[in-house]
Amino acid sequence: MRTFLAALFIGISCILQAQSPYQQTVLKDTRPAVIKRAAWATQQAPQTITAFQCDRSAGGIHDFYSEGDYWWPDPANPNGPYIQRDGQTNPENFVAHRQAMIRFSRVMGALAAGYIATRDNTYLQRALQHAKAWFETPATRMNPSLLYAQAIKGKVTGRGIGIIDTIHLMEVVQALSIMEKAGAIPPEDLAAFKSWFSEYVQWLTTHPYGKDEMNAANNHGTCWVMQVAAFARFVNNKELLAFCSNRYKTVLLPRQMAADGSFPLELKRTKPYGYSLFNLDAMSTICQLLSTPDNDLWRFTADSSKSIAKGIAYLYPYVNNKNSWPFAHDVMYWNSWPVAQPFLIFGAAAFQRPEYYRLWLLLNKDPEEEEVLRNLPVRNPLIWL
C-alpha cells in the first residue's frame, strides 16, 4: 500500500510540474466548464466536409469550399457576378464546410482540455476517432489544400484570402500534440496526421494563394503566420518556425501596429472593433506559439516602440469598458464582442498582469454567434498554456 501511495504521489507531482502556474490557475477557476465541454464533445460523432456538398464548388467532395462573406447578388443583375458589401455577411452563402471545421476544432479542443483536467485517456481516444476521419480515412478525409475557399460567384472559384478559414485547425494540432505526448496516437496514425500537415504547410508556402495570403497587409497576413507556425511546430519544421518568428519581427509588428499600439488597417474597416480584437488575438497567439527563452517575442520591440505588450495595453481599456471605444461601431455584430479574448489570458501569463486574467474570467467563454466563432480560433487556453 505504501509503495502504491508513493507511486501515486510521484505521478501527481509530475502532472503538476508539467503544468504552468497559469494553467493550474485556469483549471482551478474553470474546471466545471471544462468538464462540461468535454462531456459534450464525447457525444459528438465525427463529421467532415464530405458530409456537405455545394453545387457552386469547382472542387470535389474532399475539397474544402466556402464563399466570400461580404459578397452579394447584384440587384441590377441578379444572375450575374456578385458585388461586395464590406463587413456585411451574406446569409445565403455556403458555410457548411466552415461550420464542420469549427465544430471539429471545438470538439478536439474540448477533449484535450478534458484530458488535462482529468488525465482520463478516454477523451484522447475519442479525439483520435475525429482526427482519423478528417486526415486519414479515405472516404471522409479532407484534401490538404484550400483551392476553393472564399469563392465569389461569377468571379473566382477560390482565393488566397480563403486560407483564413483554416485557423480552426490550430486547436486541432494543439490537441494532437497533447495526444502525441500522452502516447495516445498509434504510430501509423501519427505518421498520417503529420504527413497531412506537412503537405498542407508545403501548399501554404508554395502555392500562389498561400503566397498572396502571406503578403496580405492586415489580419490575413497575421493569420497566415499564426497558422504556419502552429502547423510547422506540430511537424517540427524548424526552418519554417524561424521564418515565422522573423516575419513577426520584421513585417507584422512594424508594418501593422502604430506607435500607440493600435492597428490602423483594422480601424479603417467597417468592423474596426471586432477586427482589432481579432488581429491582436492572432499576434498574441503567434507570441504564445513561437516564444522561447532565447527568442521571447512577448518582449520584442520593433521600431523602438511597437510591442505586443503595447498592443494589449491599448485594447484592454476598450474590452474592460466597451462604451469608451472612440471609433465607429462595427456595422454588424457590434453587440457580440468582446468575449474571452485569448490575448487577455496569454498576456496575463506572459506579463503577470492579474487584471487581464480577471477580465478574461468575466467574459463569455462559450459564444454561439457564428461570426464570433469564426473569428475566435483559440477557445481552450488550457491546452495552450
Secondary structure by P-SEA (a helix, b strand, c coil): caaaaaaaaaaaaaaaaaccaaaaaaaaacaaaaaaaaaaaaacccccccccccccccccccbbbbccccccccccccccbbbbbccccccccccaaaaaaaaaaaaaaaaaaaaaacccaaaaaaaaaaaaacccccccccccccccccccccccccccccccccccaaaaaaaaaaaaaaccccaaaaaaaaaaaaaaaaaaaccaaaaaaaacccaaaaaaaaaaaaaaaaacaaaaaaaaaaaaacccccccccccccccccccccaaaaaaaaaaaaaaaaaaaccccccccccccccccccaaaaaaaaccccccccccccccccccccccccccaaaaaaaaacccaaaaaaaaacccccccaaaaaacccccccccc
